[in-house]
Amino acid sequence: MGASASRGRPARVPAPEPEPEEALDLSQLPPELLLVVLSHVPPRTLLGCCRRVCRGWRALVDCQALWLLILARDHGVLLPLARSCLPPARDGRPSLLGRFCERRPIGRNLIRNPCGQEGLRKWMVQHGGDGWVVEGNRSTVPGAPSQTCFVSSFSWCRKKQVLDLEEEGLWPELLDSGKIEICVSDWWGARHDSGCMYRLLVQLLDANQTVLDKFSAMPVPIQQWNNNVCFQVTHVFSNIKMGVRFVSFEHWGQDTQFWAGHYGARVTNSSVVVRARLS
């Protein structure tokens, strides 16, 4: 009976497997068209992956034409600035414009961990008294990425970052063009029951770390019983000398009561921003 039942069913024929689609070989495209295609790839992928495909792709990623296409489409306002101070076309340094497009150094804060979201990471610190700690803000700081701050102690506490402008994505011809400015800002304040002192020093350095320009501020100390006041210190380096390659940013704080613990100046939302002078 089993044999006759199976004889009555039609045999199942397996469906044919689809043929694999032929991969598109971009290397067959004319260089001009391939350049347009690559201009839609994220800069980090271009530099980290596409540049390694072959010599031809490496040459395209290293050429200025690709990055000028990307700038024109995604950052049009910066295109005249970049064009006006391009390095020589045969310059041996690869992908200078690529690093510029990837890291976007114009208009962003170059200071790392400005509010203490990551503790003391990225800062060179000198602990006075009981040292630096991170606490929540007692007054709202507008525009801060985090409402936290670094709090100093009863002896001078110091923090410092040195920014490598070329590593951030700028290049010497641009830095020396006279068409950029460096804007500095820092917020400092006190807790209501303790007075405090604060100092800021920002220096523009050449490749050998020689000081070419500087700005310093040491405002009048905040007195005790102050309603948690906070202040902003700002400065713009608008006439940047030839040769600037680094920015050194450092500030100090301490309290005026000399109390154990953390009652000194509270600093936060530090920023160093490079801006284009488009006028």
Backbone bond lengths (Angstrom), bond angles and torsions (degrees), N, CA, C in turn:
res aa  C-N    CA-C-N  psi(-1)  N-CA   C-N-CA  omega(-1)  CA-C   N-CA-C  phi
1 M - - - 1.466 - - 1.523 111.03 -
2 G 1.327 116.27 -38.23 1.467 118.94 179.00 1.502 111.65 -63.13
3 A 1.359 117.18 -35.09 1.458 119.79 -177.61 1.510 111.54 -68.45
4 S 1.378 117.45 -40.64 1.457 119.37 -178.93 1.516 111.85 -69.61
5 A 1.362 118.06 -32.76 1.464 120.56 179.27 1.507 110.94 -67.30
6 S 1.335 117.12 -42.82 1.465 118.97 -178.64 1.513 110.91 -69.85
7 R 1.373 116.00 -26.38 1.453 119.29 -178.08 1.517 110.41 -70.04
8 G 1.365 117.78 -22.45 1.451 120.00 -176.86 1.525 114.81 -85.44
9 R 1.340 118.88 -8.18 1.468 121.22 -178.23 1.522 110.51 -95.13
10 P 1.331 116.68 137.77 1.475 118.07 178.33 1.524 110.74 -70.78
11 A 1.296 115.94 142.31 1.475 120.40 178.87 1.525 109.64 -68.12
12 R 1.357 116.12 138.09 1.474 120.86 179.01 1.526 109.34 -84.75
13 V 1.312 115.86 123.67 1.467 120.71 179.33 1.522 108.47 -95.52
14 P 1.330 119.12 122.05 1.478 119.96 -179.55 1.523 111.45 -61.24
15 A 1.344 114.75 139.36 1.471 119.27 179.53 1.521 109.63 -68.84
16 P 1.303 116.88 140.29 1.474 119.06 179.47 1.530 110.60 -66.48
17 E 1.310 115.60 139.01 1.464 119.88 178.84 1.524 109.51 -71.34
18 P 1.354 116.05 139.10 1.474 117.88 -179.78 1.520 111.01 -64.50
19 E 1.301 114.46 141.57 1.459 118.60 177.91 1.529 109.50 -70.77
20 P 1.323 117.00 136.57 1.475 119.12 179.64 1.522 111.01 -61.98
21 E 1.341 113.93 137.63 1.464 117.93 178.41 1.519 109.86 -70.90
22 E 1.287 114.12 142.21 1.460 118.73 179.18 1.527 109.27 -72.21
23 A 1.330 116.60 127.69 1.469 121.19 -179.33 1.528 110.27 -66.00
24 L 1.315 114.63 142.62 1.458 119.86 178.41 1.521 109.10 -75.60
25 D 1.299 116.28 122.54 1.464 121.59 -179.54 1.524 108.58 -92.96
26 L 1.335 115.65 97.90 1.466 119.64 -177.57 1.517 112.33 -66.75
27 S 1.331 116.42 -20.52 1.466 118.18 -178.88 1.524 111.93 -67.78
28 Q 1.347 116.49 -14.72 1.460 119.49 178.35 1.525 112.39 -81.94
29 L 1.330 117.00 -10.91 1.463 119.93 179.56 1.526 110.59 -71.62
30 P 1.320 117.34 148.78 1.469 119.41 171.81 1.536 109.51 -60.21
31 P 1.321 118.67 146.37 1.468 120.99 -177.58 1.524 113.30 -53.79
32 E 1.341 117.01 -37.53 1.464 119.75 -178.72 1.532 111.21 -63.70
33 L 1.346 116.65 -39.82 1.463 120.56 179.75 1.528 110.96 -74.68
34 L 1.330 116.77 -39.49 1.467 120.39 177.67 1.528 110.38 -61.43
35 L 1.327 116.43 -35.89 1.459 120.69 177.98 1.531 110.72 -60.48
36 V 1.331 116.35 -42.23 1.467 120.32 179.02 1.526 110.47 -65.81
37 V 1.325 117.17 -42.02 1.472 120.62 178.53 1.527 110.18 -61.32
38 L 1.319 117.02 -47.47 1.466 120.53 -178.23 1.523 112.07 -64.76
39 S 1.317 117.18 -26.23 1.467 119.28 -178.68 1.526 112.26 -66.12
40 H 1.337 117.68 -13.79 1.467 121.25 178.42 1.531 112.09 -96.10
41 V 1.322 116.96 1.87 1.468 121.49 177.52 1.528 108.34 -88.71
42 P 1.342 119.28 139.23 1.472 120.56 178.98 1.529 111.65 -55.77
43 P 1.339 117.88 140.06 1.468 121.12 -177.93 1.521 113.80 -53.19
44 R 1.324 118.22 -39.28 1.467 119.74 -178.93 1.521 111.19 -64.01
45 T 1.333 117.00 -37.52 1.462 120.57 178.09 1.519 110.70 -70.20
46 L 1.319 116.75 -39.60 1.466 119.90 177.25 1.520 111.12 -57.77
47 L 1.324 116.15 -47.57 1.461 120.50 -175.83 1.522 112.09 -75.73
48 G 1.331 117.09 -36.07 1.457 119.95 -174.33 1.511 114.90 -88.75
49 C 1.348 117.60 -26.66 1.468 120.50 -174.76 1.527 112.78 -123.30
50 C 1.335 116.77 -55.85 1.469 120.02 -173.64 1.523 112.08 -61.03
51 R 1.308 116.11 -34.22 1.469 119.82 -178.11 1.529 111.56 -64.35
52 R 1.337 117.33 -19.77 1.463 121.26 -176.34 1.525 113.34 -95.40
53 V 1.331 117.57 -2.23 1.464 120.15 -174.32 1.524 111.41 -64.56
54 C 1.304 116.98 -52.19 1.462 121.73 -179.49 1.524 108.55 -164.36
55 R 1.310 116.20 173.95 1.468 119.90 -178.63 1.521 111.65 -62.63
56 G 1.332 115.91 -38.51 1.462 118.94 -179.24 1.518 112.14 -63.31
57 W 1.329 116.48 -43.92 1.464 119.61 178.50 1.523 110.72 -67.88
58 R 1.309 115.79 -37.95 1.471 118.44 178.35 1.524 110.53 -60.29
59 A 1.322 116.38 -42.39 1.468 119.73 179.41 1.528 110.92 -63.34
60 L 1.329 116.99 -38.67 1.466 119.82 179.48 1.528 111.55 -67.99
61 V 1.337 116.64 -42.10 1.464 119.73 -180.00 1.523 110.96 -66.69
62 D 1.320 116.70 -32.76 1.467 120.00 -179.13 1.526 113.15 -80.85
63 C 1.315 117.70 -14.43 1.468 118.62 -175.55 1.525 110.69 -80.18
64 Q 1.311 115.68 151.57 1.463 121.06 -178.01 1.527 112.25 -68.90
65 A 1.337 117.07 -28.84 1.469 120.16 -174.50 1.527 111.73 -58.97
66 L 1.340 117.55 -41.32 1.465 120.66 -179.04 1.523 110.87 -61.12
67 W 1.319 116.27 -46.26 1.466 119.97 -174.59 1.523 111.93 -75.05
68 L 1.319 116.89 -28.24 1.462 119.07 174.16 1.531 110.68 -68.22
69 L 1.339 116.50 -34.59 1.468 119.98 173.70 1.530 110.72 -61.58
70 I 1.335 115.69 -45.34 1.469 120.39 -179.16 1.524 110.44 -65.26
71 L 1.326 116.72 -43.60 1.465 120.01 178.68 1.522 111.36 -61.22
72 A 1.335 116.47 -43.64 1.467 120.25 -177.93 1.524 111.19 -61.77
73 R 1.327 117.16 -36.32 1.463 120.31 -177.16 1.531 112.31 -83.92
74 D 1.335 117.52 -43.03 1.471 120.79 -170.67 1.523 114.36 -101.17
75 H 1.314 117.50 -24.16 1.471 120.88 -176.18 1.523 109.12 -139.66
76 G 1.330 115.76 52.76 1.459 120.45 -171.71 1.510 114.58 -54.39
77 V 1.344 117.60 -33.62 1.459 120.03 -177.17 1.529 111.32 -66.79
78 L 1.345 117.27 -23.31 1.466 120.80 -179.12 1.527 112.72 -91.38
79 L 1.331 117.24 -9.15 1.461 119.68 -176.31 1.525 112.68 -60.04
80 P 1.349 119.88 -47.41 1.473 118.69 178.54 1.528 112.55 -59.76
81 L 1.333 116.97 -37.70 1.464 120.18 178.42 1.521 110.79 -62.75
82 A 1.333 117.14 -47.51 1.461 120.42 -178.80 1.524 111.34 -64.94
83 R 1.331 116.97 -42.56 1.467 120.30 -179.09 1.524 112.23 -62.91
84 S 1.330 116.26 -33.25 1.467 119.51 -173.44 1.521 113.53 -73.87
85 C 1.322 117.67 -15.72 1.474 118.85 -177.45 1.519 111.12 -139.95
86 L 1.333 116.06 41.50 1.457 120.16 177.79 1.523 110.52 -67.22
87 P 1.332 117.58 145.02 1.462 119.33 171.38 1.523 109.47 -67.37
88 P 1.330 119.17 162.64 1.465 120.64 178.49 1.525 111.16 -54.22
89 A 1.334 116.48 143.75 1.467 121.02 -175.59 1.522 112.13 -58.58
90 R 1.331 117.39 -32.42 1.463 120.85 -179.11 1.529 112.22 -94.07
91 D 1.302 116.23 17.29 1.465 121.09 179.44 1.526 109.82 -58.46
92 G 1.333 116.61 136.92 1.460 120.90 -177.30 1.513 114.48 -77.11
93 R 1.324 118.36 -10.66 1.470 120.43 -178.74 1.529 109.39 -79.49
94 P 1.333 118.34 119.61 1.467 119.66 -175.48 1.522 112.59 -77.98
95 S 1.315 114.68 142.19 1.466 122.50 165.79 1.524 114.84 54.98
96 L 1.340 117.74 40.76 1.461 119.08 175.91 1.526 110.51 -62.25
97 L 1.317 116.06 -43.90 1.464 119.44 176.92 1.525 111.05 -68.66
98 G 1.336 115.98 -30.31 1.456 119.54 177.14 1.514 111.97 -63.31
99 R 1.315 116.16 -44.93 1.466 119.43 177.57 1.524 110.47 -63.31
100 F 1.330 116.49 -37.42 1.465 121.44 178.01 1.533 110.54 -61.17
101 C 1.348 116.58 -44.78 1.468 120.13 -179.52 1.523 111.43 -70.73
102 E 1.324 116.89 -34.82 1.465 119.70 -178.72 1.528 111.54 -71.81
103 R 1.324 117.16 -45.18 1.468 120.46 -171.97 1.528 113.64 -92.68
104 R 1.303 117.11 -15.03 1.471 122.06 175.25 1.532 111.84 46.18
105 P 1.312 117.58 64.38 1.467 119.66 -174.90 1.522 114.61 -76.10
106 I 1.325 117.94 -16.89 1.460 120.12 -178.49 1.530 109.68 -82.07
107 G 1.325 115.39 123.25 1.456 120.09 173.70 1.512 116.58 86.99
108 R 1.334 118.84 1.29 1.468 118.93 177.25 1.527 109.75 -114.49
109 N 1.317 115.51 157.94 1.461 121.02 179.79 1.528 109.71 -74.23
110 L 1.326 116.74 121.03 1.459 121.08 -179.41 1.527 112.61 -85.09
111 I 1.332 117.52 -12.91 1.465 120.72 177.22 1.526 108.98 -71.93
112 R 1.318 116.41 130.83 1.463 121.45 175.71 1.530 109.76 -88.66
113 N 1.325 116.18 143.46 1.462 121.94 175.04 1.528 111.51 51.91
114 P 1.335 118.18 57.91 1.469 120.42 -172.33 1.522 114.97 -72.60
115 C 1.325 117.08 -19.43 1.475 120.14 -174.96 1.525 113.33 -118.11
116 G 1.324 116.91 5.45 1.459 118.87 179.81 1.509 114.54 83.27
117 Q 1.348 117.64 16.62 1.466 119.51 178.37 1.523 111.39 -59.10
118 E 1.343 116.30 -27.34 1.467 121.41 -179.00 1.528 110.85 -111.70
119 G 1.312 116.21 34.79 1.462 118.58 -177.79 1.518 110.40 67.96
120 L 1.327 116.86 -131.22 1.468 121.36 -179.34 1.530 112.07 -102.58
121 R 1.332 117.69 11.79 1.468 120.53 -179.39 1.523 110.68 -57.48
122 K 1.331 115.31 145.13 1.470 125.94 177.89 1.534 113.26 77.36
123 W 1.315 118.11 -5.68 1.460 120.57 -179.71 1.527 110.47 -106.80
124 M 1.334 116.25 140.16 1.464 121.49 165.97 1.522 106.34 -87.79
125 V 1.318 117.42 123.20 1.460 120.05 -171.14 1.524 111.63 -121.87
126 Q 1.313 113.88 148.22 1.461 122.63 171.21 1.524 106.17 -125.43
127 H 1.316 115.76 115.41 1.464 120.93 -175.48 1.525 110.39 -90.07
128 G 1.327 116.10 121.57 1.455 121.19 170.02 1.516 109.48 -107.94
129 G 1.319 117.83 154.43 1.465 119.82 -178.87 1.516 110.89 59.00
130 D 1.312 116.65 -124.43 1.468 121.37 177.52 1.523 112.40 -93.41
131 G 1.338 117.09 9.71 1.455 121.19 172.74 1.519 114.68 81.13
132 W 1.335 114.20 178.15 1.462 121.96 178.77 1.529 111.07 -77.73
133 V 1.323 116.08 145.48 1.466 122.39 167.21 1.529 107.80 -138.82
134 V 1.324 116.14 166.49 1.467 121.74 177.12 1.526 108.68 -110.64
135 E 1.329 116.01 130.88 1.466 122.33 178.57 1.525 109.38 -134.98
136 G 1.318 116.08 170.06 1.454 120.95 173.47 1.521 110.98 -73.68
137 N 1.333 116.43 150.09 1.464 120.49 177.82 1.528 110.87 -65.22
138 R 1.324 116.02 145.60 1.466 121.18 173.94 1.526 110.76 -94.49
139 S 1.328 116.82 -17.35 1.465 122.66 172.46 1.521 107.11 -132.17
140 T 1.320 117.05 144.88 1.463 120.57 -179.13 1.525 110.50 -69.17
141 V 1.322 116.31 130.83 1.464 122.16 175.55 1.526 107.60 -102.23
142 P 1.327 118.87 113.55 1.469 120.80 -175.60 1.525 111.99 -64.11
143 G 1.330 115.19 136.90 1.454 120.95 175.16 1.508 115.59 78.94
144 A 1.321 118.68 -0.37 1.464 120.82 -178.41 1.529 110.21 -73.01
145 P 1.337 118.26 140.10 1.467 120.01 178.24 1.519 113.25 -68.56
146 S 1.336 116.96 -17.64 1.463 121.35 176.94 1.524 108.20 -151.74
147 Q 1.317 116.80 139.72 1.467 120.34 178.78 1.532 109.85 -87.94
148 T 1.333 114.29 58.57 1.461 123.08 175.35 1.518 108.19 -130.51
149 C 1.330 116.71 165.21 1.463 119.74 -176.64 1.526 110.09 -152.09
150 F 1.330 114.84 163.24 1.459 122.49 173.53 1.528 108.09 -91.65
151 V 1.318 117.18 131.23 1.464 121.36 -177.16 1.526 109.20 -115.53
152 S 1.346 116.11 129.69 1.463 121.68 -178.78 1.527 110.71 -92.32
153 S 1.332 115.20 -177.04 1.462 120.17 -171.12 1.527 110.71 -125.32
154 F 1.347 117.19 -156.35 1.465 121.15 -170.69 1.527 113.93 -84.22
155 S 1.332 117.61 -2.11 1.462 121.99 171.96 1.521 106.79 -131.13
156 W 1.346 117.02 159.38 1.463 119.53 -174.20 1.531 111.42 -53.07
157 C 1.319 116.45 126.19 1.463 124.60 172.52 1.530 107.23 -110.81
158 R 1.324 116.77 139.93 1.471 120.76 -174.23 1.524 109.95 -129.03
159 K 1.347 115.79 143.73 1.463 122.87 174.65 1.525 108.87 -135.62
160 K 1.349 115.43 146.11 1.465 118.50 -174.92 1.522 110.34 -150.24
161 Q 1.337 115.26 143.39 1.463 122.82 166.85 1.520 108.43 -131.64
162 V 1.334 116.43 141.46 1.465 122.17 173.37 1.526 107.33 -115.31
163 L 1.322 116.33 120.04 1.463 122.72 -174.78 1.522 110.06 -99.47
164 D 1.320 116.64 125.79 1.461 123.15 175.56 1.530 107.50 -89.26
165 L 1.323 117.11 106.98 1.464 120.83 -172.73 1.526 112.38 -67.58
166 E 1.330 117.45 -33.49 1.464 119.29 176.77 1.526 110.64 -69.28
167 E 1.310 116.87 -39.92 1.463 120.42 177.85 1.528 110.88 -64.07
168 E 1.319 117.02 -29.09 1.465 120.92 179.57 1.525 112.50 -76.04
169 G 1.348 118.14 -11.01 1.455 120.00 176.23 1.517 115.34 120.98
170 L 1.324 118.03 -0.78 1.463 121.58 176.22 1.529 108.94 -89.74
171 W 1.322 117.17 163.91 1.460 119.61 178.87 1.526 108.84 -132.00
172 P 1.352 117.02 159.75 1.470 120.21 -171.00 1.516 114.54 -54.53
173 E 1.340 117.84 -44.28 1.465 119.49 -178.28 1.528 111.44 -61.40
174 L 1.318 116.74 -35.89 1.465 120.54 177.55 1.526 110.78 -71.30
175 L 1.328 116.63 -43.95 1.465 120.34 -179.90 1.524 111.61 -62.35
176 D 1.330 116.78 -32.53 1.466 120.93 -177.20 1.523 113.06 -94.64
177 S 1.324 117.72 6.33 1.468 121.02 -172.51 1.521 113.83 -77.83
178 G 1.336 117.51 -18.04 1.459 120.08 -173.41 1.516 113.07 76.47
179 K 1.330 117.19 9.84 1.464 120.88 -175.99 1.524 113.21 -109.79
180 I 1.325 116.12 13.25 1.462 119.42 175.38 1.526 108.85 -128.83
181 E 1.322 116.02 162.09 1.452 122.33 173.08 1.525 108.40 -136.52
182 I 1.309 115.86 156.69 1.460 121.45 -178.20 1.519 108.24 -116.57
183 C 1.329 115.54 118.33 1.468 121.94 -175.93 1.527 109.34 -105.35
184 V 1.318 115.61 128.92 1.462 122.34 -175.95 1.524 109.04 -117.05
185 S 1.324 116.27 139.76 1.463 120.76 177.00 1.524 109.41 -146.84
186 D 1.326 116.17 147.45 1.463 121.36 176.27 1.526 108.36 -152.14
187 W 1.317 116.17 144.13 1.465 121.86 177.30 1.520 109.01 -112.32
188 W 1.334 115.14 137.64 1.461 119.28 177.06 1.523 109.28 -143.82
189 G 1.308 116.40 155.35 1.459 120.16 -179.72 1.515 110.94 -167.94
190 A 1.324 115.07 -169.83 1.463 121.20 -174.80 1.516 109.65 -134.22
191 R 1.325 115.51 164.12 1.464 119.41 166.57 1.520 108.06 -89.15
192 H 1.316 117.04 154.94 1.466 121.11 -166.60 1.522 113.43 -60.96
193 D 1.342 117.97 -29.87 1.462 119.60 -172.01 1.518 113.91 -98.21
194 S 1.344 118.11 7.46 1.468 119.75 -178.92 1.523 110.42 -143.87
195 G 1.321 116.10 135.10 1.457 120.22 172.27 1.522 110.38 -77.52
196 C 1.332 116.64 165.68 1.466 119.26 -178.78 1.520 110.63 -155.80
197 M 1.336 114.42 163.74 1.462 123.06 175.87 1.526 108.83 -123.85
198 Y 1.339 114.71 154.11 1.469 121.00 -174.36 1.517 108.68 -147.94
199 R 1.325 115.74 148.56 1.462 120.77 175.52 1.523 108.91 -146.17
200 L 1.337 116.13 143.83 1.468 122.70 178.11 1.517 109.09 -128.49
201 L 1.340 116.67 138.74 1.459 122.34 174.72 1.525 108.37 -138.88
202 V 1.335 116.48 121.38 1.460 122.31 176.59 1.522 107.72 -121.54
203 Q 1.339 116.87 128.69 1.465 121.59 -177.77 1.528 110.26 -126.69
204 L 1.322 115.66 138.30 1.458 122.03 172.31 1.524 107.69 -96.33
205 L 1.337 116.29 125.71 1.461 121.89 -172.25 1.523 110.79 -118.55
206 D 1.344 115.80 151.57 1.461 119.53 174.03 1.531 109.60 -87.93
207 A 1.337 116.26 -172.13 1.465 120.48 -175.62 1.519 112.56 -62.55
208 N 1.335 117.18 -24.04 1.465 121.60 178.72 1.523 112.41 -97.40
209 Q 1.328 116.58 12.75 1.470 123.36 179.24 1.538 112.66 67.62
210 T 1.333 116.42 22.13 1.461 120.50 173.19 1.527 109.09 -79.50
211 V 1.327 116.86 137.89 1.462 121.21 -177.29 1.528 110.08 -74.61
212 L 1.335 117.16 123.06 1.462 122.80 176.97 1.526 112.35 -102.47
213 D 1.310 117.11 -27.25 1.464 121.72 178.91 1.521 107.55 -160.70
214 K 1.322 116.73 158.74 1.466 118.69 179.62 1.518 110.35 -155.96
215 F 1.312 114.66 159.94 1.458 123.41 172.68 1.518 107.64 -136.73
216 S 1.326 116.23 133.62 1.462 119.77 177.49 1.521 109.23 -133.57
217 A 1.313 115.34 150.11 1.465 121.65 178.37 1.521 108.40 -143.57
218 M 1.323 115.29 134.88 1.462 121.12 173.26 1.520 106.98 -138.49
219 P 1.325 116.60 81.84 1.469 120.39 -175.68 1.526 112.15 -62.89
220 V 1.326 114.37 164.75 1.464 120.94 175.56 1.529 108.61 -58.73
221 P 1.335 118.64 133.91 1.468 120.18 -179.64 1.528 112.04 -57.02
222 I 1.312 115.59 148.36 1.465 121.62 174.07 1.526 108.42 -82.21
223 Q 1.318 115.80 135.82 1.459 120.27 -177.92 1.536 111.08 -84.73
224 Q 1.323 114.74 162.47 1.460 121.30 175.62 1.537 110.02 -64.16
225 W 1.322 117.19 155.71 1.468 124.62 -177.77 1.535 109.79 58.00
226 N 1.315 114.65 69.69 1.466 121.00 -168.30 1.523 114.28 -122.48
227 N 1.321 119.55 6.08 1.463 122.27 177.04 1.533 112.76 65.05
228 N 1.348 116.48 33.35 1.476 121.62 176.37 1.532 112.64 56.30
229 V 1.315 117.45 43.23 1.467 120.36 -176.74 1.529 110.49 -68.93
230 C 1.331 115.23 153.49 1.462 120.54 172.33 1.525 108.77 -143.00
231 F 1.333 115.56 153.08 1.459 122.17 -175.39 1.525 109.62 -135.10
232 Q 1.329 114.94 155.77 1.458 121.75 175.53 1.522 109.50 -110.23
233 V 1.322 116.44 134.19 1.462 122.75 172.94 1.528 107.28 -109.51
234 T 1.335 117.58 130.41 1.465 121.06 -179.32 1.524 110.57 -133.59
235 H 1.319 115.41 154.84 1.466 121.47 174.13 1.525 107.95 -158.60
236 V 1.326 116.28 147.39 1.460 122.09 176.82 1.524 108.65 -122.85
237 F 1.326 116.38 121.72 1.467 121.74 170.05 1.526 106.46 -86.24
238 S 1.322 116.70 100.70 1.464 120.00 -172.99 1.521 113.28 -100.30
239 N 1.307 118.19 -22.59 1.468 121.38 177.96 1.524 107.97 -115.05
240 I 1.317 115.11 79.75 1.459 120.70 -172.94 1.523 109.91 -78.25
241 K 1.317 115.73 129.55 1.459 120.91 -178.89 1.529 110.88 -72.93
242 M 1.335 114.94 156.58 1.461 120.70 175.91 1.524 109.23 -61.52
243 G 1.314 115.60 139.32 1.458 119.95 172.71 1.510 115.80 99.83
244 V 1.330 119.04 -3.16 1.468 120.24 -179.76 1.533 109.32 -67.40
245 R 1.330 115.67 126.52 1.466 121.08 179.80 1.528 113.22 -129.46
246 F 1.332 117.25 -18.20 1.463 121.28 -178.31 1.525 109.56 -135.00
247 V 1.333 115.49 154.37 1.465 122.39 170.26 1.523 107.54 -122.86
248 S 1.329 116.07 123.92 1.463 121.74 174.86 1.525 108.28 -101.64
249 F 1.327 116.24 122.74 1.466 122.69 -178.34 1.522 107.57 -120.89
250 E 1.337 117.03 120.20 1.468 119.20 178.50 1.525 110.32 -144.79
251 H 1.315 114.70 145.61 1.459 119.23 177.25 1.526 109.80 -143.34
252 W 1.343 113.59 159.21 1.459 122.07 -176.75 1.529 108.76 -127.45
253 G 1.330 115.72 157.43 1.457 120.53 172.88 1.517 110.81 -155.59
254 Q 1.334 115.84 152.74 1.460 121.81 171.65 1.526 108.62 -162.05
255 D 1.342 116.58 166.66 1.460 118.63 177.14 1.527 110.04 -93.09
256 T 1.319 116.07 168.57 1.471 120.80 178.84 1.522 111.89 -107.84
257 Q 1.329 117.05 1.24 1.467 120.12 178.22 1.528 110.96 -94.90
258 F 1.362 115.14 -17.94 1.468 121.77 -177.22 1.528 110.72 58.88
259 W 1.329 114.66 45.32 1.456 121.42 177.62 1.535 109.22 -92.47
260 A 1.316 116.38 141.43 1.463 120.19 172.70 1.524 109.06 -62.44
261 G 1.331 115.40 146.36 1.462 119.52 -177.91 1.512 111.42 106.35
262 H 1.323 116.35 -146.46 1.467 121.25 -171.96 1.524 109.49 -132.18
263 Y 1.329 114.22 85.10 1.459 122.09 -178.38 1.533 111.42 -121.28
264 G 1.343 116.94 10.65 1.457 120.55 -175.23 1.515 113.77 -87.02
265 A 1.336 115.46 -168.20 1.466 121.55 -178.82 1.526 110.74 -55.37
266 R 1.315 114.54 140.62 1.455 122.72 179.64 1.531 107.15 -109.57
267 V 1.326 117.64 118.38 1.469 121.30 -175.54 1.530 109.53 -117.62
268 T 1.337 115.08 144.52 1.467 119.33 -176.84 1.522 111.01 -163.86
269 N 1.332 115.06 168.88 1.468 123.24 175.04 1.526 112.47 51.19
270 S 1.330 115.72 40.98 1.467 120.60 175.66 1.527 108.93 -67.65
271 S 1.327 116.86 142.41 1.464 118.32 -179.68 1.519 111.74 -148.55
272 V 1.334 114.05 144.57 1.463 123.65 169.11 1.521 105.45 -129.77
273 V 1.325 117.08 115.30 1.464 122.27 -174.63 1.525 109.15 -124.99
274 V 1.327 116.38 126.69 1.465 121.59 174.25 1.522 108.00 -90.63
275 R 1.322 116.35 128.24 1.463 120.94 -179.70 1.529 109.66 -123.39
276 A 1.322 114.82 151.42 1.463 120.62 176.78 1.517 109.69 -83.24
277 R 1.320 115.55 137.74 1.469 120.97 172.78 1.525 106.50 -93.97
278 L 1.315 115.84 93.13 1.463 120.93 -171.95 1.519 113.26 -87.03
279 S 1.316 118.00 -9.35 1.467 120.06 -178.30 1.520 110.57 -81.24
